Amino acid sequence: MIPDILLACSEQLELTAALNDLLDLEAAPALAGHLRAFQQRAISGGLDGSVGTRLISAFNDRLTEKIIELTAQRHRLPSVAWCWLALGSEGRHEQTFVTDQDNGLIFNATSDQEAAALRELFLPFAQDVNRQLAACGFALCSGQIMAGNPEWCLSLDEWRGRFIDWVRRPDPAALLNASIFFDLRPLYGQFELGERLRTLLLSMTVATPSFQHLMAANALQAEVPLNFRGELALDEGEAIDLKKYGSRIFVDAARIFALTSGARGVNTSERLTEAGAAIGLQTAEIAALNAAFSHILRLRLGQQMNASAKGDAEGGGLKPAALHEMDRAILREALKQARRLQQRLKLNYSL
């Protein structure tokens, strides 16, 4: 009998080849279904959370790239440099099974008038890409943070203006936008445009302590569900939102550390590793934080798969009482790391 790992590797190679050979947009939704089925089997086989979300994101990236490429062939695009931007969890390579679209488009323009004219040419293409992605299971963003929205189909100068406003005149909406747009990663097209925007962003955030302070204060709004004894502060049978009160705490803190130190990483673990020393974390502390983050991601993926098997797309949260003793202990220790991370935020930003 062929070992399971060899079968998985063989299937992964076949799916990668199918993605590379995809020539028909109408065939993309079926292929997306095969990809999700493979991802669920692979993660059920014991992948840790960080590896699992990277696997999901890598396949989603390649599928998105093919959809953009094939959709572009249906449109007459202007002959200027442009780039499709991945935002949020996609930008961080941390997508789970329950994800919607967060994307944008950046292009070169020499004036406001040219930017407005080019936007009208890019929008039908971007909206078509958004529809094609939705057909493949990537839900349209309820907040309309998509390249097909004129608000997020912008020239480099327009993006620069948005970022300057958010960093220098922050308000609650700016802090919310920062949690999505500041995780940007160029995905398709002229990557140099996206990288120029990231360089600009880091130069602003490093030089603006007031913005760092506000982001840190905002990140402390989610309280870790542990009591003073370090036990889960939940009633019997109560569920916990492992995104809001678990993984997001790591994501938010790592983003702040990266934007403060100028670290270019976008993935949460990379940010903790690259920025950790600069903000006072020891090597062992960084390793513990990354392990805790990965454990929470693993539990989230498992909870999503269990919910999907019951026909519940969203899941409604994870009930610790349903976990076996070892996973409950791991969850408890992982949340302790989240609380230590928030304590580090309080210390570093005098909160």
C-alpha positions as CSV (number, residue, x, y, z in Angstrom):
1,M,0.0,0.0,0.0
2,I,1.3,3.5,-0.9
3,P,1.8,5.6,2.3
4,D,-0.7,8.4,2.8
5,I,2.0,11.0,2.6
6,L,3.0,9.9,-0.9
7,L,-0.6,10.0,-2.0
8,A,-1.0,13.5,-0.6
9,C,2.2,14.6,-2.4
10,S,1.0,13.1,-5.6
11,E,-2.4,14.8,-5.3
12,Q,-0.8,18.1,-4.5
13,L,1.4,17.9,-7.7
14,E,-1.7,17.0,-9.8
15,L,-3.6,19.9,-8.5
16,T,-0.7,22.3,-9.0
17,A,-0.4,21.1,-12.6
18,A,-4.2,21.5,-13.1
19,L,-3.9,25.1,-11.8
20,N,-1.0,25.9,-14.1
21,D,-2.9,24.4,-17.1
22,L,-6.1,26.2,-16.3
23,L,-7.3,28.0,-19.5
24,D,-11.0,28.3,-19.0
25,L,-12.6,30.5,-16.4
26,E,-15.7,28.3,-16.5
27,A,-13.6,25.4,-15.2
28,A,-12.3,27.4,-12.3
29,P,-15.1,26.8,-9.7
30,A,-14.9,23.0,-10.0
31,L,-11.1,23.1,-9.6
32,A,-11.6,25.4,-6.6
33,G,-13.8,22.7,-5.0
34,H,-11.1,20.1,-5.6
35,L,-8.6,22.3,-4.0
36,R,-10.7,22.9,-0.8
37,A,-11.3,19.1,-0.5
38,F,-7.6,18.4,-0.7
39,Q,-6.8,21.2,1.8
40,Q,-9.3,19.7,4.3
41,R,-7.8,16.2,3.9
42,A,-4.3,17.5,4.3
43,I,-5.1,19.5,7.4
44,S,-7.1,16.6,8.9
45,G,-3.9,14.6,8.5
46,G,-2.1,16.6,11.2
47,L,-0.7,19.7,9.7
48,D,-0.1,22.4,12.3
49,G,-2.0,25.7,12.0
50,S,0.7,27.9,10.5
51,V,1.5,25.3,7.8
52,G,-2.2,24.6,7.2
53,T,-3.0,28.3,6.6
54,R,0.0,28.7,4.4
55,L,-1.1,25.7,2.3
56,I,-4.5,27.2,1.9
57,S,-3.1,30.6,1.0
58,A,-0.6,29.2,-1.5
59,F,-3.3,27.4,-3.5
60,N,-5.6,30.4,-3.2
61,D,-2.9,32.6,-4.5
62,R,-2.2,30.5,-7.5
63,L,-5.9,30.2,-8.3
64,T,-6.4,34.0,-7.9
65,E,-3.4,34.6,-10.2
66,K,-4.9,32.4,-12.9
67,I,-8.3,34.1,-12.6
68,I,-6.7,37.5,-12.9
69,E,-4.6,36.4,-15.9
70,L,-7.5,34.8,-17.7
71,T,-9.9,37.7,-16.9
72,A,-7.4,40.2,-18.1
73,Q,-7.5,38.5,-21.5
74,R,-11.2,39.4,-21.8
75,H,-10.6,43.1,-21.3
76,R,-8.7,45.8,-23.1
77,L,-6.5,47.1,-20.3
78,P,-4.5,50.4,-20.5
79,S,-0.8,50.1,-21.2
80,V,0.3,51.4,-17.8
81,A,1.9,49.5,-14.9
82,W,-0.6,48.0,-12.5
83,C,-0.7,45.5,-9.7
84,W,-3.4,43.5,-7.9
85,L,-3.0,43.7,-4.1
86,A,-3.8,41.0,-1.6
87,L,-5.0,42.4,1.7
88,G,-6.0,41.1,5.2
89,S,-5.5,37.4,5.9
90,E,-4.7,36.8,2.2
91,G,-1.9,39.3,2.3
92,R,-0.6,37.6,5.5
93,H,-0.7,34.1,4.0
94,E,-3.1,33.2,6.8
95,Q,-6.3,32.3,5.1
96,T,-8.6,29.7,6.7
97,F,-11.6,27.9,5.2
98,V,-14.0,30.8,6.0
99,T,-12.7,33.8,4.1
100,D,-14.0,36.6,1.9
101,Q,-12.3,38.8,-0.5
102,D,-10.0,41.7,0.6
103,N,-8.2,43.1,-2.4
104,G,-7.2,46.3,-4.2
105,L,-5.6,47.5,-7.4
106,I,-2.8,50.1,-7.8
107,F,-1.7,51.7,-11.1
108,N,0.6,54.4,-12.4
109,A,-0.9,57.8,-13.4
110,T,0.8,61.1,-14.0
111,S,-2.1,63.3,-12.8
112,D,-5.5,63.2,-11.0
113,Q,-7.3,63.5,-14.4
114,E,-5.4,60.6,-15.8
115,A,-6.0,58.5,-12.7
116,A,-9.7,59.1,-13.0
117,A,-9.7,58.1,-16.7
118,L,-7.6,55.0,-16.0
119,R,-9.8,53.9,-13.1
120,E,-12.8,53.8,-15.4
121,L,-10.9,51.4,-17.7
122,F,-9.7,49.2,-14.8
123,L,-12.9,48.9,-12.9
124,P,-14.8,46.6,-15.3
125,F,-11.9,44.3,-15.3
126,A,-11.5,44.4,-11.5
127,Q,-15.2,43.8,-11.0
128,D,-15.1,40.8,-13.3
129,V,-12.2,39.4,-11.3
130,N,-14.2,39.9,-8.1
131,R,-17.2,38.0,-9.6
132,Q,-15.0,35.2,-10.9
133,L,-13.4,34.8,-7.4
134,A,-16.9,34.7,-5.9
135,A,-17.9,31.9,-8.2
136,C,-14.9,30.0,-6.9
137,G,-16.1,30.3,-3.3
138,F,-14.4,33.5,-2.2
139,A,-17.3,35.5,-0.9
140,L,-17.7,39.2,-1.9
141,C,-16.5,41.4,0.9
142,S,-19.5,42.8,2.9
143,G,-17.5,46.0,3.5
144,Q,-16.8,46.3,-0.2
145,I,-13.0,46.2,0.3
146,M,-12.4,44.9,-3.2
147,A,-10.5,46.1,-6.3
148,G,-13.8,46.5,-8.1
149,N,-14.8,49.3,-5.8
150,P,-13.7,52.7,-7.1
151,E,-12.5,53.5,-3.5
152,W,-9.8,50.8,-3.7
153,C,-8.9,51.0,-7.4
154,L,-6.4,53.8,-7.1
155,S,-3.2,55.3,-8.6
156,L,0.0,55.1,-6.5
157,D,-0.4,58.8,-5.6
158,E,-4.0,58.2,-4.5
159,W,-3.0,55.2,-2.3
160,R,-0.2,57.4,-0.9
161,G,-2.8,60.1,0.0
162,R,-5.0,57.5,1.8
163,F,-2.2,56.1,3.8
164,I,-1.0,59.6,4.8
165,D,-4.5,60.5,6.0
166,W,-4.8,57.2,8.0
167,V,-1.5,57.5,9.8
168,R,-1.4,61.3,10.4
169,R,-5.1,61.9,11.1
170,P,-6.2,58.6,12.6
171,D,-9.8,57.9,13.7
172,P,-11.6,54.7,14.4
173,A,-12.2,54.1,10.7
174,A,-8.5,54.7,9.9
175,L,-7.5,52.1,12.6
176,L,-10.0,49.6,11.1
177,N,-8.6,50.2,7.6
178,A,-5.0,49.8,9.0
179,S,-5.9,46.3,10.2
180,I,-6.7,45.3,6.6
181,F,-4.8,47.5,4.2
182,F,-1.5,47.6,6.2
183,D,-1.2,43.8,5.5
184,L,-0.9,44.4,1.8
185,R,1.1,42.1,-0.5
186,P,1.5,42.5,-4.3
187,L,-0.1,39.4,-5.9
188,Y,-0.2,39.9,-9.6
189,G,1.2,42.5,-12.1
190,Q,4.0,45.0,-11.5
191,F,5.1,44.0,-8.0
192,E,7.3,47.1,-7.7
193,L,4.2,49.3,-7.4
194,G,3.0,47.3,-4.3
195,E,6.5,47.3,-2.8
196,R,6.8,51.1,-3.2
197,L,3.6,51.5,-1.4
198,R,4.8,49.2,1.4
199,T,8.0,51.1,1.7
200,L,6.1,54.4,2.0
201,L,3.8,52.9,4.6
202,L,6.7,51.7,6.8
203,S,8.5,55.1,6.5
204,M,5.4,56.8,7.9
205,T,4.5,54.4,10.7
206,V,8.0,54.2,12.0
207,A,8.1,58.0,12.2
208,T,4.7,58.4,13.9
209,P,4.6,57.3,17.5
210,S,1.1,58.7,18.1
211,F,-0.3,56.3,15.5
212,Q,1.6,53.4,17.0
213,H,0.1,54.3,20.4
214,L,-3.4,54.4,19.0
215,M,-3.0,51.1,17.2
216,A,-1.7,49.5,20.4
217,A,-4.6,50.8,22.4
218,N,-7.1,49.6,19.8
219,A,-5.5,46.1,19.9
220,L,-6.1,45.8,23.6
221,Q,-9.9,46.1,23.2
222,A,-10.2,42.3,22.8
223,E,-9.8,40.8,26.3
224,V,-8.3,37.3,26.5
225,P,-10.9,34.9,28.0
226,L,-8.8,33.8,31.0
227,N,-9.5,34.5,34.7
228,F,-6.8,35.6,37.2
229,R,-5.9,31.9,37.8
230,G,-5.1,31.4,34.1
231,E,-8.2,29.2,33.6
232,L,-10.7,29.7,30.8
233,A,-13.3,32.2,31.8
234,L,-16.2,30.5,30.1
235,D,-19.5,29.0,31.3
236,E,-20.0,25.3,30.7
237,G,-20.8,24.7,27.1
238,E,-20.0,28.3,26.1
239,A,-18.2,28.9,22.8
240,I,-15.2,31.2,22.2
241,D,-14.6,33.2,19.0
242,L,-11.0,32.0,18.3
243,K,-10.5,34.7,15.7
244,K,-11.6,37.8,17.8
245,Y,-10.2,36.5,21.2
246,G,-7.4,34.4,19.9
247,S,-5.6,34.7,16.6
248,R,-6.4,38.3,16.1
249,I,-4.5,39.3,19.3
250,F,-1.3,37.8,17.8
251,V,-2.0,39.4,14.4
252,D,-2.7,42.9,15.8
253,A,0.3,42.9,18.0
254,A,2.7,41.6,15.4
255,R,1.4,44.2,12.9
256,I,2.1,47.0,15.4
257,F,5.6,45.7,16.2
258,A,6.4,45.5,12.4
259,L,5.0,49.0,11.7
260,T,7.0,50.4,14.6
261,S,10.3,48.7,13.8
262,G,10.1,48.9,10.0
263,A,10.1,45.1,9.5
264,R,8.9,44.2,6.0
265,G,7.3,40.9,6.8
266,V,3.5,40.6,6.5
267,N,2.9,37.1,7.8
268,T,2.3,37.2,11.6
269,S,5.0,34.7,12.5
270,E,7.5,36.5,10.3
271,R,6.6,39.8,11.8
272,L,7.1,38.4,15.4
273,T,10.4,36.9,14.4
274,E,11.7,40.0,12.5
275,A,10.5,42.6,14.9
276,G,10.6,40.7,18.1
277,A,14.2,41.6,19.1
278,A,13.6,45.2,18.2
279,I,10.8,45.5,20.7
280,G,12.4,43.6,23.5
281,L,11.3,39.9,23.0
282,Q,13.8,37.1,23.7
283,T,14.3,34.3,21.2
284,A,12.5,31.8,23.4
285,E,9.6,34.2,23.9
286,I,9.2,34.6,20.1
287,A,9.2,30.8,19.6
288,A,6.6,30.4,22.3
289,L,4.4,33.1,20.7
290,N,4.7,31.5,17.3
291,A,3.8,28.1,18.6
292,A,0.8,29.4,20.5
293,F,-0.4,31.3,17.4
294,S,-0.1,28.1,15.3
295,H,-2.0,26.1,17.8
296,I,-4.9,28.5,17.8
297,L,-4.9,28.5,14.0
298,R,-5.1,24.7,14.1
299,L,-8.0,24.7,16.4
300,R,-9.8,27.3,14.2
301,L,-9.3,25.2,11.1
302,G,-10.6,22.1,12.9
303,Q,-13.6,24.0,14.2
304,Q,-14.4,25.3,10.7
305,M,-14.1,21.8,9.2
306,N,-16.4,20.3,11.9
307,A,-18.9,23.1,11.3
308,S,-18.8,22.6,7.5
309,A,-19.5,18.9,8.0
310,K,-22.7,19.8,9.9
311,G,-23.7,22.2,7.1
312,D,-22.9,25.4,9.2
313,A,-20.5,27.6,7.1
314,E,-19.7,30.0,9.9
315,G,-19.5,27.6,12.8
316,G,-20.5,29.9,15.7
317,G,-17.3,29.5,17.7
318,L,-15.4,26.7,19.4
319,K,-16.6,25.1,22.6
320,P,-13.6,24.2,24.8
321,A,-15.7,21.6,26.6
322,A,-15.9,19.6,23.3
323,L,-12.1,19.4,23.1
324,H,-10.1,16.5,24.5
325,E,-8.0,17.3,27.6
326,M,-4.8,17.8,25.7
327,D,-6.3,20.4,23.3
328,R,-8.0,22.2,26.2
329,A,-4.6,22.5,27.9
330,I,-2.9,23.7,24.7
331,L,-5.7,26.3,24.2
332,R,-5.3,27.5,27.7
333,E,-1.5,27.9,27.4
334,A,-1.8,29.5,23.9
335,L,-4.2,32.1,25.4
336,K,-1.7,32.8,28.2
337,Q,0.8,33.7,25.5
338,A,-1.8,36.0,23.9
339,R,-2.2,37.7,27.3
340,R,1.6,38.1,27.7
341,L,1.7,39.7,24.2
342,Q,-0.9,42.2,25.3
343,Q,1.1,42.9,28.4
344,R,4.1,43.6,26.2
345,L,1.9,46.1,24.2
346,K,1.0,47.8,27.5
347,L,4.6,48.0,28.5
348,N,6.0,49.2,25.2
349,Y,3.4,51.8,24.5
350,S,2.7,53.0,28.1
351,L,-0.9,51.8,28.2
